[in-house]
C-alpha cells in the first residue's frame, strides 16, 4: 500500500478529547479499530462520508481533521 498525501490529526484529536481510544472513535464512526489505525498511519484516505463521521465524533470540521498539503 502507498501512503496517502492526505495529512490527518486523528491521533492528536483523540488525546485532546480525553484520550479517546481508537476503539471508541471506531464505534462512533461506524468502522473497525483497524480502520482507525490505518488512517492514523496514513495508509489510506477515508471516504468523504467517513471523513465527516470522524470529524463529527470530534465536534470538528473535516478540515480540522484532514488536510491536503499544498
N, CA, C and O atoms as a GROMACS GRO file, in nm:
protein
  280
    1UNK      N    1   0.083  -0.119   0.000
    1UNK     CA    2   0.000   0.000   0.000
    1UNK      C    3   0.087   0.125   0.000
    1UNK      O    4   0.190   0.130   0.067
    2UNK      N    5   0.046   0.224  -0.075
    2UNK     CA    6   0.117   0.350  -0.080
    2UNK      C    7   0.053   0.447   0.019
    2UNK      O    8  -0.069   0.449   0.035
    3UNK      N    9   0.137   0.527   0.084
    3UNK     CA   10   0.084   0.625   0.177
    3UNK      C   11   0.009   0.734   0.101
    3UNK      O   12   0.046   0.770  -0.011
    4UNK      N   13  -0.096   0.784   0.161
    4UNK     CA   14  -0.176   0.889   0.100
    4UNK      C   15  -0.115   1.026   0.132
    4UNK      O   16  -0.056   1.043   0.239
    5UNK      N   17  -0.128   1.122   0.041
    5UNK     CA   18  -0.076   1.255   0.072
    5UNK      C   19  -0.164   1.334   0.169
    5UNK      O   20  -0.128   1.443   0.211
    6UNK      N   21  -0.280   1.279   0.203
    6UNK     CA   22  -0.368   1.349   0.297
    6UNK      C   23  -0.312   1.337   0.438
    6UNK      O   24  -0.280   1.228   0.485
    7UNK      N   25  -0.300   1.451   0.504
    7UNK     CA   26  -0.249   1.456   0.641
    7UNK      C   27  -0.369   1.453   0.735
    7UNK      O   28  -0.471   1.516   0.707
    8UNK      N   29  -0.357   1.380   0.846
    8UNK     CA   30  -0.467   1.382   0.942
    8UNK      C   31  -0.416   1.408   1.082
    8UNK      O   32  -0.299   1.386   1.114
    9UNK      N   33  -0.507   1.456   1.165
    9UNK     CA   34  -0.475   1.489   1.304
    9UNK      C   35  -0.556   1.403   1.400
    9UNK      O   36  -0.589   1.446   1.511
   10UNK      N   37  -0.588   1.283   1.357
   10UNK     CA   38  -0.674   1.195   1.438
   10UNK      C   39  -0.611   1.165   1.572
   10UNK      O   40  -0.676   1.177   1.676
   11UNK      N   41  -0.485   1.126   1.572
   11UNK     CA   42  -0.420   1.089   1.698
   11UNK      C   43  -0.420   1.206   1.796
   11UNK      O   44  -0.456   1.189   1.913
   12UNK      N   45  -0.382   1.324   1.750
   12UNK     CA   46  -0.379   1.442   1.838
   12UNK      C   47  -0.520   1.473   1.890
   12UNK      O   48  -0.537   1.501   2.009
   13UNK      N   49  -0.618   1.468   1.802
   13UNK     CA   50  -0.755   1.497   1.844
   13UNK      C   51  -0.807   1.394   1.944
   13UNK      O   52  -0.881   1.430   2.036
   14UNK      N   53  -0.770   1.268   1.927
   14UNK     CA   54  -0.814   1.166   2.025
   14UNK      C   55  -0.762   1.202   2.164
   14UNK      O   56  -0.835   1.192   2.262
   15UNK      N   57  -0.635   1.244   2.171
   15UNK     CA   58  -0.578   1.276   2.302
   15UNK      C   59  -0.636   1.406   2.357
   15UNK      O   60  -0.648   1.421   2.479
   16UNK      N   61  -0.670   1.498   2.270
   16UNK     CA   62  -0.732   1.623   2.316
   16UNK      C   63  -0.876   1.602   2.362
   16UNK      O   64  -0.934   1.686   2.430
   17UNK      N   65  -0.933   1.489   2.324
   17UNK     CA   66  -1.070   1.456   2.365
   17UNK      C   67  -1.068   1.347   2.471
   17UNK      O   68  -1.130   1.242   2.456
   18UNK      N   69  -0.997   1.374   2.578
   18UNK     CA   70  -0.996   1.283   2.693
   18UNK      C   71  -0.927   1.151   2.666
   18UNK      O   72  -0.966   1.048   2.721
   19UNK      N   73  -0.823   1.154   2.582
   19UNK     CA   74  -0.751   1.032   2.547
   19UNK      C   75  -0.845   0.925   2.495
   19UNK      O   76  -0.839   0.809   2.536
   20UNK      N   77  -0.934   0.966   2.403
   20UNK     CA   78  -1.028   0.875   2.339
   20UNK      C   79  -0.950   0.759   2.277
   20UNK      O   80  -0.848   0.780   2.211
   21UNK      N   81  -0.998   0.639   2.298
   21UNK     CA   82  -0.930   0.523   2.240
   21UNK      C   83  -0.964   0.510   2.091
   21UNK      O   84  -1.063   0.565   2.043
   22UNK      N   85  -0.880   0.436   2.022
   22UNK     CA   86  -0.909   0.407   1.881
   22UNK      C   87  -1.041   0.331   1.870
   22UNK      O   88  -1.119   0.354   1.778
   23UNK      N   89  -1.066   0.242   1.963
   23UNK     CA   90  -1.189   0.164   1.963
   23UNK      C   91  -1.312   0.254   1.980
   23UNK      O   92  -1.411   0.236   1.910
   24UNK      N   93  -1.304   0.350   2.072
   24UNK     CA   94  -1.417   0.442   2.094
   24UNK      C   95  -1.444   0.525   1.970
   24UNK      O   96  -1.559   0.545   1.932
   25UNK      N   97  -1.339   0.574   1.906
   25UNK     CA   98  -1.357   0.651   1.784
   25UNK      C   99  -1.414   0.563   1.673
   25UNK      O  100  -1.503   0.606   1.599
   26UNK      N  101  -1.365   0.442   1.663
   26UNK     CA  102  -1.414   0.349   1.561
   26UNK      C  103  -1.564   0.325   1.579
   26UNK      O  104  -1.639   0.325   1.482
   27UNK      N  105  -1.607   0.304   1.704
   27UNK     CA  106  -1.750   0.281   1.730
   27UNK      C  107  -1.833   0.402   1.688
   27UNK      O  108  -1.937   0.388   1.625
   28UNK      N  109  -1.785   0.522   1.724
   28UNK     CA  110  -1.859   0.644   1.689
   28UNK      C  111  -1.865   0.665   1.538
   28UNK      O  112  -1.964   0.716   1.486
   29UNK      N  113  -1.758   0.626   1.468
   29UNK     CA  114  -1.752   0.647   1.323
   29UNK      C  115  -1.812   0.530   1.245
   29UNK      O  116  -1.832   0.540   1.124
   30UNK      N  117  -1.841   0.420   1.314
   30UNK     CA  118  -1.902   0.305   1.248
   30UNK      C  119  -1.804   0.222   1.165
   30UNK      O  120  -1.841   0.164   1.063
   31UNK      N  121  -1.679   0.217   1.211
   31UNK     CA  122  -1.577   0.138   1.142
   31UNK      C  123  -1.504   0.051   1.244
   31UNK      O  124  -1.536   0.054   1.363
   32UNK      N  125  -1.406  -0.026   1.198
   32UNK     CA  126  -1.327  -0.109   1.289
   32UNK      C  127  -1.209  -0.030   1.344
   32UNK      O  128  -1.168   0.072   1.288
   33UNK      N  129  -1.155  -0.079   1.454
   33UNK     CA  130  -1.036  -0.018   1.512
   33UNK      C  131  -0.921  -0.024   1.411
   33UNK      O  132  -0.840   0.068   1.404
   34UNK      N  133  -0.914  -0.131   1.333
   34UNK     CA  134  -0.808  -0.145   1.233
   34UNK      C  135  -0.816  -0.033   1.129
   34UNK      O  136  -0.713   0.012   1.079
   35UNK      N  137  -0.936   0.012   1.097
   35UNK     CA  138  -0.953   0.123   1.003
   35UNK      C  139  -0.894   0.250   1.062
   35UNK      O  140  -0.826   0.326   0.992
   36UNK      N  141  -0.921   0.275   1.190
   36UNK     CA  142  -0.866   0.394   1.256
   36UNK      C  143  -0.714   0.386   1.260
   36UNK      O  144  -0.646   0.486   1.236
   37UNK      N  145  -0.660   0.269   1.290
   37UNK     CA  146  -0.515   0.250   1.293
   37UNK      C  147  -0.454   0.284   1.157
   37UNK      O  148  -0.355   0.356   1.148
   38UNK      N  149  -0.516   0.232   1.050
   38UNK     CA  150  -0.465   0.256   0.914
   38UNK      C  151  -0.475   0.404   0.877
   38UNK      O  152  -0.384   0.459   0.814
   39UNK      N  153  -0.583   0.469   0.916
   39UNK     CA  154  -0.598   0.611   0.887
   39UNK      C  155  -0.491   0.692   0.960
   39UNK      O  156  -0.427   0.778   0.900
   40UNK      N  157  -0.472   0.666   1.090
   40UNK     CA  158  -0.372   0.738   1.168
   40UNK      C  159  -0.233   0.721   1.108
   40UNK      O  160  -0.151   0.814   1.110
   41UNK      N  161  -0.206   0.604   1.054
   41UNK     CA  162  -0.074   0.575   0.994
   41UNK      C  163  -0.061   0.634   0.855
   41UNK      O  164   0.047   0.627   0.795
   42UNK      N  165  -0.169   0.692   0.801
   42UNK     CA  166  -0.163   0.750   0.668
   42UNK      C  167  -0.161   0.647   0.556
   42UNK      O  168  -0.115   0.675   0.446
   43UNK      N  169  -0.210   0.526   0.586
   43UNK     CA  170  -0.206   0.419   0.486
   43UNK      C  171  -0.313   0.433   0.379
   43UNK      O  172  -0.299   0.379   0.269
   44UNK      N  173  -0.420   0.506   0.411
   44UNK     CA  174  -0.520   0.532   0.308
   44UNK      C  175  -0.603   0.653   0.347
   44UNK      O  176  -0.608   0.693   0.463
   45UNK      N  177  -0.668   0.711   0.247
   45UNK     CA  178  -0.754   0.826   0.268
   45UNK      C  179  -0.896   0.776   0.293
   45UNK      O  180  -0.941   0.681   0.228
   46UNK      N  181  -0.968   0.839   0.384
   46UNK     CA  182  -1.104   0.796   0.411
   46UNK      C  183  -1.198   0.840   0.300
   46UNK      O  184  -1.168   0.933   0.225
   47UNK      N  185  -1.311   0.774   0.291
   47UNK     CA  186  -1.416   0.822   0.202
   47UNK      C  187  -1.465   0.955   0.259
   47UNK      O  188  -1.440   0.987   0.375
   48UNK      N  189  -1.532   1.031   0.177
   48UNK     CA  190  -1.586   1.159   0.224
   48UNK      C  191  -1.683   1.136   0.340
   48UNK      O  192  -1.682   1.210   0.438
   49UNK      N  193  -1.765   1.033   0.327
   49UNK     CA  194  -1.861   1.002   0.434
   49UNK      C  195  -1.789   0.971   0.565
   49UNK      O  196  -1.828   1.021   0.671
   50UNK      N  197  -1.685   0.889   0.559
   50UNK     CA  198  -1.611   0.854   0.681
   50UNK      C  199  -1.539   0.976   0.737
   50UNK      O  200  -1.534   0.993   0.859
   51UNK      N  201  -1.485   1.060   0.652
   51UNK     CA  202  -1.418   1.181   0.700
   51UNK      C  203  -1.516   1.267   0.780
   51UNK      O  204  -1.480   1.321   0.885
   52UNK      N  205  -1.639   1.280   0.730
   52UNK     CA  206  -1.740   1.357   0.804
   52UNK      C  207  -1.777   1.290   0.935
   52UNK      O  208  -1.794   1.358   1.036
   53UNK      N  209  -1.789   1.156   0.935
   53UNK     CA  210  -1.825   1.086   1.060
   53UNK      C  211  -1.715   1.102   1.165
   53UNK      O  212  -1.744   1.121   1.283
   54UNK      N  213  -1.590   1.095   1.122
   54UNK     CA  214  -1.479   1.112   1.217
   54UNK      C  215  -1.477   1.255   1.269
   54UNK      O  216  -1.462   1.278   1.389
   55UNK      N  217  -1.490   1.352   1.181
   55UNK     CA  218  -1.492   1.492   1.223
   55UNK      C  219  -1.605   1.517   1.322
   55UNK      O  220  -1.586   1.586   1.423
   56UNK      N  221  -1.722   1.461   1.294
   56UNK     CA  222  -1.837   1.478   1.384
   56UNK      C  223  -1.810   1.418   1.521
   56UNK      O  224  -1.853   1.474   1.622
   57UNK      N  225  -1.737   1.306   1.526
   57UNK     CA  226  -1.704   1.244   1.656
   57UNK      C  227  -1.621   1.338   1.742
   57UNK      O  228  -1.626   1.332   1.865
   58UNK      N  229  -1.544   1.426   1.677
   58UNK     CA  230  -1.463   1.523   1.750
   58UNK      C  231  -1.532   1.658   1.764
   58UNK      O  232  -1.478   1.749   1.828
   59UNK      N  233  -1.650   1.673   1.706
   59UNK     CA  234  -1.717   1.803   1.707
   59UNK      C  235  -1.638   1.905   1.629
   59UNK      O  236  -1.634   2.023   1.665
   60UNK      N  237  -1.574   1.860   1.521
   60UNK     CA  238  -1.485   1.945   1.442
   60UNK      C  239  -1.526   1.943   1.296
   60UNK      O  240  -1.608   1.861   1.254
   61UNK      N  241  -1.470   2.033   1.220
   61UNK     CA  242  -1.490   2.033   1.076
   61UNK      C  243  -1.395   1.934   1.010
   61UNK      O  244  -1.292   1.899   1.068
   62UNK      N  245  -1.429   1.891   0.891
   62UNK     CA  246  -1.345   1.794   0.819
   62UNK      C  247  -1.203   1.848   0.802
   62UNK      O  248  -1.106   1.774   0.816
   63UNK      N  249  -1.190   1.978   0.771
   63UNK     CA  250  -1.057   2.035   0.750
   63UNK      C  251  -0.978   2.053   0.880
   63UNK      O  252  -0.858   2.080   0.876
   64UNK      N  253  -1.044   2.039   0.994
   64UNK     CA  254  -0.972   2.039   1.122
   64UNK      C  255  -0.909   1.903   1.148
   64UNK      O  256  -0.816   1.892   1.228
   65UNK      N  257  -0.960   1.801   1.080
   65UNK     CA  258  -0.911   1.664   1.099
   65UNK      C  259  -0.819   1.622   0.984
   65UNK      O  260  -0.716   1.558   1.007
   66UNK      N  261  -0.857   1.656   0.862
   66UNK     CA  262  -0.783   1.613   0.743
   66UNK      C  263  -0.739   1.734   0.662
   66UNK      O  264  -0.814   1.830   0.647
   67UNK      N  265  -0.617   1.728   0.610
   67UNK     CA  266  -0.567   1.833   0.521
   67UNK      C  267  -0.498   1.774   0.401
   67UNK      O  268  -0.435   1.668   0.408
   68UNK      N  269  -0.511   1.846   0.290
   68UNK     CA  270  -0.440   1.813   0.168
   68UNK      C  271  -0.323   1.910   0.161
   68UNK      O  272  -0.344   2.030   0.143
   69UNK      N  273  -0.199   1.861   0.176
   69UNK     CA  274  -0.085   1.953   0.179
   69UNK      C  275  -0.072   2.031   0.048
   69UNK      O  276  -0.097   1.978  -0.060
   70UNK      N  277  -0.032   2.154   0.060
   70UNK     CA  278  -0.014   2.240  -0.060
   70UNK      C  279   0.112   2.204  -0.135
   70UNK      O  280   0.142   2.265  -0.237
   0.00000   0.00000   0.00000
